[in-house]
């Protein structure tokens, strides 16, 4: 999610390279995020080649921010 929150969008191969994961692993995680409406998928063609873009939704960004806030609270409690 962090990669999609800080970028307008990323395609499948860019995410795969950035995260250093397998196709199957990334596809599984993306499907779960899409099911929760945390990301949106846009499929297009570039020079007759399929291209799939992933974008963080408003709900996804809010959930990610909430997650970071909780993590920050946990860290601050340890100090």
Backbone as JSON, one array per atom type, in Angstrom:
{
  "sequence": "XXXXXXXXXXXXXXXXXXXXXXXXXXXXXXXXXXXXXXXXXXXXXXXXXXXXXXXXXXXXXXXXXXXXXXXXXXXXXXX",
  "N": [[0.82, -1.2, 0.0], [1.97, 1.2, 0.73], [3.59, 1.94, -1.43], [1.72, 2.52, -3.38], [0.33, 4.6, -2.23], [2.1, 6.74, -2.21], [2.59, 7.17, -4.86], [1.05, 8.14, -7.96], [0.05, 6.09, -9.53], [0.93, 2.67, -10.19], [2.27, 0.18, -12.36], [1.9, -3.39, -12.85], [4.41, -4.7, -13.28], [6.23, -2.76, -12.36], [5.54, -2.6, -9.65], [6.16, -5.22, -8.91], [8.95, -5.33, -9.31], [9.79, -3.3, -7.54], [8.94, -4.27, -5.04], [10.13, -6.7, -4.99], [8.99, -9.34, -5.34], [7.28, -12.42, -6.24], [5.3, -13.06, -9.22], [2.9, -14.45, -8.61], [2.68, -14.08, -5.82], [2.44, -11.28, -5.61], [0.11, -10.87, -7.16], [-1.8, -12.2, -5.59], [-1.85, -10.61, -3.24], [-2.64, -8.15, -4.34], [-5.2, -8.77, -5.28], [-6.55, -9.18, -2.86], [-6.38, -6.63, -1.72], [-7.84, -5.22, -3.62], [-10.35, -6.42, -3.33], [-11.1, -5.43, -0.85], [-11.56, -2.85, -1.55], [-9.43, -1.1, -1.38], [-7.65, -0.58, -3.35], [-7.71, 0.39, -6.83], [-8.13, -0.95, -10.06], [-6.89, -0.47, -13.29], [-7.16, -1.36, -16.57], [-5.49, -1.23, -19.59], [-4.34, -0.81, -23.01], [-1.13, -0.57, -24.36], [0.48, 0.18, -27.19], [-0.68, -2.15, -28.3], [-0.17, -3.96, -26.29], [-1.15, -5.43, -23.25], [-1.7, -3.48, -20.32], [-1.66, -3.08, -16.91], [-2.72, -0.99, -14.41], [-2.4, 0.08, -11.04], [-4.05, 1.76, -8.45], [-4.25, 3.59, -5.44], [-7.21, 3.82, -3.55], [-9.48, 6.28, -2.15], [-10.51, 5.21, 0.21], [-8.58, 3.26, 0.69], [-6.3, 4.82, 1.14], [-7.08, 6.14, 3.45], [-7.35, 3.97, 5.22], [-4.71, 3.09, 5.28], [-3.43, 5.29, 6.42], [-4.66, 5.25, 8.94], [-3.62, 2.84, 9.87], [-0.88, 3.47, 10.02], [-1.01, 5.43, 12.02], [-1.83, 3.91, 14.24], [0.38, 2.21, 14.47], [2.33, 4.1, 15.09], [1.41, 4.94, 17.6], [1.79, 2.59, 19.06], [4.58, 2.37, 18.96], [5.28, 4.72, 20.32], [4.34, 4.12, 22.88], [6.19, 2.32, 23.75], [8.38, 3.76, 24.45]],
  "CA": [[0.0, 0.0, 0.0], [2.79, 2.42, 0.82], [4.06, 2.3, -2.77], [0.61, 3.1, -4.11], [-0.07, 5.85, -1.58], [3.04, 7.82, -2.55], [2.63, 7.3, -6.32], [-0.29, 8.26, -8.56], [-0.28, 4.73, -9.92], [2.06, 1.82, -10.58], [1.83, -0.99, -13.09], [2.23, -4.66, -12.2], [5.85, -4.97, -13.31], [6.91, -1.8, -11.48], [5.31, -3.06, -8.27], [6.9, -6.47, -8.71], [10.37, -4.99, -9.17], [9.96, -2.5, -6.33], [8.72, -5.09, -3.85], [10.94, -7.92, -5.12], [8.14, -10.49, -5.07], [6.91, -13.2, -7.42], [4.03, -12.71, -9.86], [1.8, -15.04, -7.86], [2.58, -13.43, -4.52], [1.91, -9.93, -5.82], [-1.28, -10.99, -7.63], [-2.63, -12.57, -4.44], [-2.0, -9.44, -2.38], [-3.41, -7.13, -5.05], [-6.6, -9.2, -5.29], [-7.1, -8.94, -1.52], [-6.55, -5.17, -1.57], [-8.93, -4.81, -4.5], [-11.58, -6.92, -2.72], [-11.42, -4.51, 0.25], [-11.7, -1.52, -2.15], [-8.29, -0.27, -1.02], [-7.01, -0.2, -4.6], [-8.49, 0.32, -8.05], [-7.36, -1.53, -11.16], [-7.21, 0.05, -14.62], [-6.52, -2.16, -17.62], [-5.44, -0.55, -20.88], [-3.37, -1.35, -23.94], [-0.09, 0.34, -24.83], [1.03, -0.47, -28.39], [-1.29, -3.48, -28.39], [0.22, -4.81, -25.17], [-1.95, -5.11, -22.07], [-1.03, -2.8, -19.22], [-2.55, -2.99, -15.75], [-2.29, 0.01, -13.44], [-3.01, -0.02, -9.72], [-4.13, 3.06, -7.79], [-4.84, 3.56, -4.11], [-8.48, 4.53, -3.46], [-9.63, 7.14, -0.98], [-10.66, 4.31, 1.35], [-7.28, 2.64, 0.91], [-5.4, 5.81, 1.74], [-7.54, 6.36, 4.83], [-7.01, 2.78, 6.01], [-3.27, 3.07, 5.44], [-3.13, 6.34, 7.4], [-5.06, 4.73, 10.25], [-2.64, 1.81, 10.22], [0.35, 4.17, 10.44], [-1.28, 6.08, 13.3], [-1.8, 2.87, 15.28], [1.77, 1.78, 14.63], [3.02, 5.18, 15.8], [0.99, 4.87, 19.01], [2.46, 1.43, 19.67], [5.99, 2.74, 19.11], [5.38, 5.72, 21.39], [4.09, 3.46, 24.15], [7.4, 1.57, 24.09], [9.44, 4.7, 24.86]],
  "C": [[0.86, 1.25, 0.0], [3.26, 2.87, -0.56], [2.95, 2.98, -3.56], [0.13, 4.41, -3.51], [0.82, 7.0, -2.01], [3.21, 8.02, -4.06], [1.21, 7.43, -6.85], [-0.82, 6.89, -8.94], [1.02, 3.98, -10.2], [1.51, 0.65, -11.37], [2.38, -2.25, -12.4], [3.73, -4.89, -12.15], [6.64, -4.01, -12.42], [6.75, -2.2, -10.02], [6.14, -4.3, -7.97], [8.38, -6.2, -8.5], [10.64, -4.25, -7.86], [9.9, -3.36, -5.07], [9.54, -6.38, -3.84], [10.16, -9.17, -4.7], [7.83, -11.23, -6.37], [5.58, -12.7, -7.99], [2.85, -13.19, -9.02], [1.58, -14.37, -6.52], [1.96, -12.05, -4.66], [0.44, -9.99, -6.24], [-2.23, -11.31, -6.48], [-2.89, -11.37, -3.55], [-2.85, -8.36, -3.05], [-4.89, -7.49, -5.09], [-7.27, -8.94, -3.95], [-7.33, -7.45, -1.29], [-7.7, -4.66, -2.42], [-10.28, -5.23, -3.9], [-12.05, -6.01, -1.58], [-11.65, -3.08, -0.23], [-10.6, -0.56, -1.7], [-7.51, 0.17, -2.25], [-8.01, -0.31, -5.74], [-7.58, -0.17, -9.17], [-7.84, -0.92, -12.47], [-6.43, -0.76, -15.65], [-6.64, -1.42, -18.95], [-4.48, -1.31, -21.8], [-2.4, -0.25, -24.34], [0.62, -0.37, -25.99], [0.61, -1.93, -28.48], [-0.86, -4.45, -27.3], [-0.63, -4.43, -23.96], [-1.11, -4.46, -20.98], [-2.03, -2.62, -18.09], [-1.95, -2.03, -14.75], [-3.06, -0.2, -12.15], [-2.93, 1.34, -9.05], [-4.75, 2.87, -6.41], [-6.14, 4.36, -4.13], [-8.47, 5.44, -2.24], [-9.73, 6.29, 0.29], [-9.34, 3.64, 1.71], [-6.3, 3.58, 1.58], [-5.77, 6.08, 3.19], [-7.16, 5.18, 5.72], [-5.52, 2.72, 6.26], [-2.83, 4.11, 6.47], [-3.5, 5.89, 8.8], [-4.06, 3.69, 10.75], [-1.35, 2.47, 10.73], [0.16, 4.84, 11.79], [-1.25, 5.07, 14.45], [-0.38, 2.4, 15.53], [2.58, 2.82, 15.39], [2.67, 5.18, 17.29], [1.69, 3.72, 19.72], [3.94, 1.75, 19.92], [6.16, 3.73, 20.26], [5.13, 5.15, 22.77], [5.32, 2.72, 24.65], [8.51, 2.46, 24.62], [9.43, 4.92, 26.34]]
}
